[in-house]
Amino acid sequence: MMANLFSSFDPTTSLLSLNWLSSLLYLLVIPPLYWVTPSRYSFTWMKINQFIHSEFKILIKQNLYKGSTIIFMSLFLMILINNFMGLFPYIFTCSSHMNFALTLSMPMWVSFMLFGWINNTMSMFAHLVPQGAPNILLPFLIIVESISNIIRPGTLAIRLTANMIAGHLLMTLLGNSGSSLTIMALNMLIIVQILLLLLESAVAMIQAYVFSILTTLYSSEVN
């Protein structure tokens, strides 16, 4: 019996509190990539990496920094694997916590800001003033642009966390009502749960893609 509706997202539910280690399970995909003879698994993984690389390369539009897509590919795959692991029973969903999301978004945003203000100071000042804006609105627009820039890591983290929590909560609420339903209603509930599971699988991919794409766009602004 859950103490409250959000207790399923409690990171300290286990005896040894090792739930956060599940966020590192994606490291298990690395060793097979170094085999002398590539397996079908490693070949498929490399094809996925090449496709993701081509997507991020279009957004960066800069050939000065070779290999800059690797960090965004790693970010995408890490979030994707953690989102999918949360769909399995009795596996802790790391991406449904602000601790996990802020740990990813805040260092990225801080590094982009430091790089931009140190190397492209005038360009960063120019971003605060939209082109063609009337002079009387410039102080107000600078404040608005500064606030929108400061809250970027928070919006990235909240977007990922809220979308992952929403679907899990809905599935939890529907699952808790199954014991009091008739056979016909229970069959309908199972069908609805399967459809929700498919929807959550799509959300897991979309949220990983959105998080990494927005991070890539933020990095392209400082260049």
N, C-alpha and C positions, 0 to 999 in steps of 0.2 A: 504494500500500500504506500503510495507516494505521499510524503508530507505536504507537498504543494505541487502546483502544476509545473513549476520550473525545476523540480528536484531531479528530473531526468537529465538536466544539463549541468548538474553539480559535479565539478571536477574531483571532489573528494569523497565519492560514493564507495570506492573500493577500500579494502583493508589497508593496503600498502600505498594507496594513492599514486599509482603509476599510470594514470590515465593519459597524462600529457605525453608519455613516451610514444603513444600511437601516432603523434604528428611526425615522428621520425621513421615510420615504417616505409616511407617512399624510398629510403636509402637502400632498401633491399633490391631495387631494380638496377642499381649501379654495377655490382660485380659481374653479371653476365655480359655486360658490354665490352669487357676486356678479354673475352675468350678469343683464342687464335682463330678458330673456325666459327663464324657467326651462325647462331641458331635462328630459327624462324621467329622466335620471340625478339631477339636483339635486332633482327632485320626489320620487323614491324615497328619496333620502338624507334629505330633510326628514321624510318619513313615518316612517323608522326612528328619527330623533331624537325625534320626538313620542312614539313608542311607548316609547322608553327613558326619556324624561322622565316619562311617567305612572307607570312602574314605580318610579323613584327618589323621586318626589314622595310616594308612599304611605309609604315608609320614613322619610322625614325628619320628617313630621308637624309641621313648623314653618313658619308663613307669615311669620315675622319677617324671614327672610333671603331676599329675592327673588333668584332666579337661582342658588341654591346647588346646584341639580342639574346645572348646566353643567359643573362641575369633575368630577363623577362620571361624567357622560356622556362627557366627553373621555377620562377615564381608561379607561373600558370600551372605547371605540372604538379607542384607541391599543393596548391590550393585545390586543384581538381581531384587529386588522390585523397586528400583529407575529406573533401565533400562527399566523395563516393563511399569512403569507409564509414561515414556516419549513417549511411542508409542500411547497414547491416545490423542485425540485433546484437545487443550487449557490447557495442563498440562506441567508445566515447567520441563525440563530434567536436573536435578541437576548433573547427571553423565557426562554431556557433557561439564563441566567446570573444569578447572584446580584447582580452589579453592576447589571443592569437592574432587577431586582425590588426590591432594597433602595433604589435611587434613587427609586422610586415610593412605596414604603411608609414609609420612614423620615421624609421631610419631612412627609407627611400626618399621621403619628402625632404627631410633635413639635408641629406646629401645633395639633392637636386638644388635646393635653395643656396647652399654654400657654394656649390660649383657655379651657379648662375650669377650670384652677387659678386663673387671674386673674379670671375673671368669675363663676364658679360654685364658689367654694372649698368651701362647706359641702356642696353637692351632691356634689362629688367625694369628700369625706371620707365621706359617707353611702354611696357606692358601694362603699367598702372593707369595709363591715360588712353582710352579708346580713340582711334583716329577719327577726326571730324567732330569731336565733342565740343559743345559751346564752352567758352571760357568760364561762364558763371557757374557751370556745373562741375568744373574740374576738381575742386576740393572734395565735393561729395562723392564723385566717381573714384577718386583715389582711395578714400576710406572704404567704399564698397568693394573695390578690387582687392584691397589689402586684406579685408575680412574674409572674402571668398577664397583667397589664397591660403590664409592661415588655417581655415577649417577643412582644407582638402584631406589631410590624413584622417580626420574624424569622420568625414562623410564616406570615405572609402571603407573604413572599418565598420561603420554602422550599416552601410548598404549590404556588405557581406554577411554580417552577423544577423541582421533582421530578417533577411531572406532565408537564411538557413534555419533560424528558430521558427519562423512562421509555419513552414511546411511540417516540421517535426511536431510542433504543438498540435496542429490539426490532426495528424495521424495518431497522436497520443490520445486526444480527446475522443476520436472515433473508436479507437481500440479499446478504451476503458468502458465503453457502453455496450460492448459485444456480449457480456455475460447476462444482460437483462433482455436480450432480443429473442424473438422467435426464430424458427429455422429459416423462414422466407426472408425476414429482415436481415438475418445473419449472412445469408448468401449475397444479398445486395450490398451489405457492408464490406464483404470480402472483395467484391468487384470494385467498389469505390476505393478501397485501400490499394488495390493493384493499380488503378488509374492514378491515384495520388503518388504512388511509388514511381510510376513512369514520369509524372510531372516533376517530382523531386529530382529525378535523374537529369532531366533537362535543365532544371534550375541549378544543379550542381555544376554542369558544364558552362551555363551562361554566366553565372556569378564569377567563376574562375576567369572566364574570358573577359568580362567587364572590368574586373579588378586589374588584371594585367594590362589591358588595353588602355585604361585611364592612366595607369602608372607610366606607360610608354608615352602617352600624349603629354603628360606633365614633364617628362624628361626632354621631349623634343622642344618644348617651349623655352627651356633654359639654354638651348644651343642656338 
